């Protein structure tokens, strides 16, 4: 094929995503686009990963088409002799794909922000075996059901919060007792700003855990001051949180340690606190 023929072929490839009618381009598509994305999705299933990994696999399938096409165009341009034509054709191909790529990146960022917000309500690293509610939804649920509540104030970037989340995510005792409370996650922008959520005068620290009465007030007597004399509402393990769950229920006549079966106290929630 002469240089003119190569140039025509190059222009065709540059102006469009590689033509999938060509067997060679099918091979490139399978190796460079389809297999990595499918591999990511299969790995996510095998590792029981969260939704973010699945999202990454899907985006990999979508973005690779544009990125591979962009690189393909540049490589064709490098091997052209007619530099003037090369610059014109490559510029057209690169600008088009760059525009699409920037759009997809911004779209991806938007999806990730949306996913982060959804993940917080669904539990995130605190686990999905609890019936987690957002702060506003949880306060409404307490008012509606007149059940006590537990509020965990945390940040997604907080290492101590993540550590606590991993400890309580699969703790069977906590999961069982959590049915007696409205479980609330106040994450990031949902963190309440009232001074009553900073009762020990230490400002904002994370995580902070509060026990709420059915009227929405905070029971300040249920805290972790025994472990953390400076940061009274800081929790680091599942056992302390479990003990305080039991303590709260006992203080309000909703639990008796002599009762083994939790179902035996089901009717006690009809009592006024």
Protein Blocks (a to p, Z undefined) as FASTA:
>chain_A
ZZklmmmmmmmmmmpccdfkbmklmmmmmmmmmmmmmmmmmmmmmnopafklmmmmmmmm
mmmmmmmmmmmmmmmmmmpmblmlmmmmmmmmmmmmmmmmmmmmmmmmmmmmmmmmmmmm
nnpjnojkbccddfklmmmmmmmnopacddddddfklmklmmmmmmmmmgmklmmmmmmp
ccdddehjlpcfbfklmmnonajaddddddddfkopacfklccklmmmmlmmbcfbfklm
mmmmmmmmmmnopacfklmblklmmmmmmpcZZ
